[in-house]
Amino acid sequence: MARKPATRIEFTLFDVVYEDGSLRSNRRVPSDVLGGLDGDAAARAVIEEQDRIIAEKSGTPAVGVKSIHRSGSKDIDRTIRPSRRELASD
């Protein structure tokens, strides 16, 4: 007898820049919490909650989130690495 397909939870991937300058790529956020009026602001809350749980289990303090961007967007590159043109103007 054939099985029913399992329900799949869809995820959206985010790149996170922390206040200490570190970067974590491809953080998974359930897609059903995104959208609406808040847009990606709900993703920040989910990621901060994930970080709090990780910090609690590891015994290290959590680092604050500076910014989040969907994985694959160009904005993250400008946040971490300035362009050659920006470097030349300094």
Backbone as CSV, one residue per row, in Angstrom:
resi,resn,N_x,N_y,N_z,CA_x,CA_y,CA_z,C_x,C_y,C_z
1,MET,0.831,-1.168,0.000,0.000,0.000,0.000,0.888,1.247,0.000
2,ALA,0.569,2.195,-0.818,1.378,3.410,-0.945,1.196,4.315,0.266
3,ARG,2.285,4.971,0.619,2.239,5.913,1.734,1.838,7.292,1.248
4,LYS,1.271,8.049,2.154,1.000,9.442,1.852,2.321,10.203,1.921
5,PRO,2.498,11.173,1.058,3.727,11.961,1.165,3.721,12.769,2.459
6,ALA,4.865,12.846,3.078,4.988,13.602,4.323,4.857,15.094,4.030
7,THR,4.311,15.803,4.986,4.232,17.252,4.805,5.626,17.834,4.971
8,ARG,5.956,18.721,4.083,7.288,19.330,4.123,7.184,20.751,4.636
9,ILE,8.100,21.076,5.483,8.188,22.453,5.957,9.183,23.160,5.057
10,GLU,8.733,24.201,4.416,9.593,24.968,3.532,10.368,25.995,4.359
11,PHE,11.628,26.200,3.994,12.492,27.144,4.688,13.000,28.202,3.726
12,THR,13.266,29.372,4.278,13.938,30.437,3.555,15.289,30.622,4.230
13,LEU,16.335,30.785,3.440,17.681,30.902,3.982,18.085,32.365,4.122
14,PHE,18.748,32.674,5.226,19.201,34.031,5.510,20.676,34.028,5.873
15,ASP,21.366,35.096,5.501,22.730,35.347,5.942,22.643,36.372,7.065
16,VAL,23.372,36.122,8.147,23.281,36.963,9.334,24.645,37.570,9.629
17,VAL,24.679,38.882,9.833,25.885,39.581,10.259,25.674,39.947,11.721
18,TYR,26.649,39.588,12.557,26.556,39.849,13.980,27.323,41.110,14.342
19,GLU,27.063,41.644,15.534,27.680,42.891,15.975,29.194,42.801,16.081
20,ASP,29.743,41.603,16.291,31.191,41.454,16.371,31.840,41.302,14.992
21,GLY,31.024,41.394,13.917,31.543,41.320,12.555,31.515,39.931,11.948
22,SER,31.140,38.927,12.717,31.099,37.570,12.179,29.873,37.391,11.283
23,LEU,29.945,36.407,10.407,28.893,36.136,9.437,28.499,34.672,9.516
24,ARG,27.216,34.409,9.529,26.695,33.046,9.456,25.799,32.981,8.233
25,SER,26.072,32.040,7.370,25.314,31.905,6.128,24.276,30.800,6.234
26,ASN,23.237,30.947,5.432,22.211,29.921,5.248,21.515,29.508,6.534
27,ARG,21.147,30.479,7.358,20.341,30.193,8.539,18.917,29.933,8.089
28,ARG,18.337,28.826,8.513,17.003,28.406,8.056,15.912,29.024,8.929
29,VAL,14.924,29.596,8.243,13.750,30.170,8.900,12.523,29.594,8.201
30,PRO,11.553,29.051,8.954,10.349,28.521,8.308,9.654,29.612,7.477
31,SER,9.302,29.278,6.249,8.704,30.251,5.335,7.338,30.729,5.796
32,ASP,6.648,29.927,6.586,5.304,30.329,7.002,5.301,31.490,7.986
33,VAL,6.435,31.815,8.637,6.479,32.964,9.540,6.792,34.260,8.799
34,LEU,7.214,34.145,7.539,7.566,35.331,6.747,6.351,35.873,6.029
35,GLY,6.483,37.064,5.532,5.394,37.675,4.772,4.554,38.571,5.646
36,GLY,3.415,38.951,5.147,2.554,39.849,5.888,3.143,41.251,5.936
37,LEU,2.731,42.020,6.905,3.195,43.394,7.020,4.623,43.497,7.524
38,ASP,5.049,42.522,8.325,6.391,42.569,8.903,7.482,42.187,7.917
39,GLY,7.159,41.443,6.882,8.159,41.009,5.917,9.199,40.127,6.571
40,ASP,10.469,40.486,6.421,11.561,39.684,6.957,11.875,40.004,8.416
41,ALA,11.160,40.942,9.022,11.397,41.272,10.432,11.111,40.067,11.327
42,ALA,10.158,39.243,10.935,9.854,38.041,11.722,11.027,37.070,11.692
43,ALA,11.790,37.064,10.606,12.953,36.183,10.502,14.002,36.557,11.535
44,ARG,14.154,37.838,11.779,15.125,38.295,12.770,14.770,37.747,14.147
45,ALA,13.489,37.783,14.505,13.059,37.265,15.798,13.313,35.760,15.902
46,VAL,13.055,35.032,14.821,13.281,33.579,14.818,14.773,33.283,14.967
47,ILE,15.608,34.010,14.245,17.061,33.789,14.302,17.597,34.143,15.688
48,GLU,17.118,35.241,16.276,17.567,35.605,17.623,17.150,34.549,18.647
49,GLU,15.973,33.965,18.471,15.525,32.893,19.357,16.405,31.654,19.191
50,GLN,16.740,31.315,17.947,17.647,30.190,17.695,19.001,30.435,18.360
51,ASP,19.520,31.663,18.239,20.809,32.008,18.845,20.749,31.918,20.368
52,ARG,19.622,32.335,20.942,19.475,32.270,22.393,19.517,30.824,22.878
53,ILE,18.837,29.940,22.157,18.826,28.517,22.528,20.221,27.915,22.386
54,ILE,20.905,28.251,21.293,22.263,27.744,21.075,23.193,28.233,22.176
55,ALA,23.106,29.518,22.533,23.960,30.087,23.574,23.677,29.450,24.927
56,GLU,22.410,29.189,25.192,22.028,28.557,26.451,22.619,27.155,26.560
57,LYS,22.556,26.400,25.473,23.072,25.030,25.487,24.591,24.984,25.531
58,SER,25.249,25.946,24.870,26.709,25.930,24.815,27.355,26.628,26.003
59,GLY,26.594,27.453,26.713,27.142,28.148,27.864,27.923,29.401,27.495
60,THR,27.821,29.854,26.274,28.494,31.087,25.845,27.449,32.174,25.627
61,PRO,27.829,33.427,25.832,26.849,34.499,25.629,26.507,34.674,24.151
62,ALA,25.262,35.028,23.888,24.818,35.262,22.507,25.316,36.623,22.038
63,VAL,25.682,36.698,20.776,26.119,37.949,20.163,24.917,38.556,19.462
64,GLY,24.771,39.872,19.545,23.629,40.543,18.938,23.674,40.505,17.416
65,VAL,22.505,40.471,16.811,22.381,40.462,15.356,22.453,41.901,14.856
66,LYS,23.363,42.151,13.919,23.493,43.478,13.334,22.541,43.639,12.151
67,SER,22.538,42.655,11.247,21.642,42.716,10.090,21.417,41.310,9.549
68,ILE,20.294,41.166,8.823,20.006,39.912,8.139,19.620,40.225,6.705
69,HIS,19.958,39.313,5.811,19.615,39.428,4.400,19.308,38.039,3.886
70,ARG,18.400,37.953,2.935,18.140,36.654,2.318,19.411,36.172,1.623
71,SER,19.690,34.892,1.742,20.879,34.325,1.103,20.813,34.559,-0.395
72,GLY,21.948,34.925,-0.961,22.019,35.173,-2.392,21.803,36.623,-2.768
73,SER,21.412,37.479,-1.813,21.232,38.889,-2.152,22.585,39.590,-2.153
74,LYS,22.688,40.653,-2.899,23.948,41.386,-3.024,24.211,42.282,-1.825
75,ASP,23.191,42.589,-1.021,23.347,43.504,0.105,24.362,43.015,1.121
76,ILE,24.427,41.734,1.343,25.330,41.192,2.347,26.785,41.442,1.961
77,ASP,27.101,41.365,0.679,28.469,41.598,0.242,28.908,43.027,0.530
78,ARG,28.025,43.985,0.353,28.367,45.382,0.631,28.545,45.621,2.120
79,THR,27.822,44.869,2.950,27.935,45.033,4.393,29.287,44.523,4.889
80,ILE,29.723,43.404,4.347,30.961,42.779,4.806,32.185,43.326,4.078
81,ARG,32.114,43.349,2.753,33.257,43.749,1.949,32.926,44.987,1.131
82,PRO,33.619,46.094,1.362,33.362,47.264,0.526,33.862,47.019,-0.900
83,SER,33.230,47.675,-1.850,33.646,47.505,-3.241,34.990,48.172,-3.482
84,ARG,35.617,47.862,-4.609,36.901,48.474,-4.952,36.764,49.977,-5.082
85,ARG,35.632,50.416,-5.625,35.399,51.847,-5.784,35.346,52.533,-4.418
86,GLU,34.701,51.904,-3.427,34.633,52.473,-2.098,36.011,52.506,-1.448
87,LEU,36.819,51.494,-1.687,38.168,51.458,-1.131,39.054,52.532,-1.761
88,ALA,38.885,52.771,-3.055,39.697,53.756,-3.769,39.382,55.173,-3.317
89,SER,38.139,55.418,-2.888,37.764,56.775,-2.472,38.308,57.136,-1.102
90,ASP,38.754,56.158,-0.316,39.296,56.432,1.036,40.670,56.945,1.015
